[in-house]
Amino acid sequence: MYGYYHSLKQKPQSNNIVWGLTFIQLVALGVGVKLSLMLAEIIPPLPINNITLSHIHHLIPLGISMSLVFMKQSKTGLPLPKYLFSLAKYRLYRRKVYVWRKK
């Protein structure tokens, strides 16, 4: 019914699945891992004797996806992907108003 009021408020549901991460964050990390594995198949390791340092460049996609998942914009407090999406949407679809003045 319209205007139905219930005295008990609903509890907010937590969307955390594993380790306090949401489904979208897990998908982003999974994409980063997949891209890192694909990069490891294509690009050979660096010619360094240390195995950790020779494969360090394969972790670049994982680092980028982790930064997108865990970083927040400092002024607004929004997660970085949401902030970048909002910024792109604002830049692409803002209305330009031209004011005509008689000289």
N, C-alpha and C positions, 0 to 999 in steps of 0.2 A: 504494500500500500504506500501511497505517497505520504511522506512525512512520518514514516514509521520510526519510532525512537526506541532504542533498547538501552537499558541502564548499564549493562555490562559491555564494556568496550572489547573489541577483538584484540587479541595479542598479535603484535607484528610477527610475521614468520621470518625466520632467518633463512637466507638462501645459501648458506655455506654448506658445501658438500664435503670437501676434504681439506684439512689443514687451514680452515678459515677462508678458503677461496670459493668464489662463486663459479657457476658453470661456465660463464663467458671467460673468466680469468683462466680456468683450467684449459679451455679450448685454445686461448691465446698462447699459453705456455706449451701446449701440445703442438701447435703450429710452429713455434720457435724450435722445439726439439726436432720436429720433422725436417725443417729447413736446415738445421745444423747437420743432421745426418746426411741429407742430400748433398750439402756442401762438402762434407767429408768424403763422399764418394767421388765427387768431381775434381776437387782441388787436392793435389798431393800435399803431404806435410812439409813443413819448412826444413831445410837441411841443417838441423841442430841436433846435437847428440842427446839432449834432454827430451824425453818423450812428451812431457807436459808442455814445454815451450814450443815444441814442433807442431802441436795440434791446437794451439791457442786461438788461431784465426778461425777455426771451425765453430767457435762458440759465439761469434758475432751476432748471428740471427737470434740466438737464445738470449743474449744480453739485451738486444733491442726489444724483444717481446717482454722480457722481465721488467725493463724500464717502463714500458707502456702499461703493464699490469700494476706495478707497485708505486709509481710516482704520482704525485698530486701537484696541481698548480698552486703556487704559494698564495696568491692574492685571493682566489676564489675558493680554494679547497676542493675543487672538482678533480676527479680522477683524470689523468692526462688524455685518454682517448675521448672521453666525453667533452673535455675542454677543446681539443683539436677539432672535433666534429662540430661543436657549437661555433667555433671561430670560423671554420670553413663555410658553414651555413650562413653566418652573418656576412662574410665577405662576398659570397656569391649572390645572395638574394636580398641584400639591403636595397631599400628604395632610395633612389636618388631624386631629390626634389630640386628643381631649378626655379629660382625666383627671378622673374623678369622685372628689371628696374628701368624706368625711363631716364635717360641721361639728359 
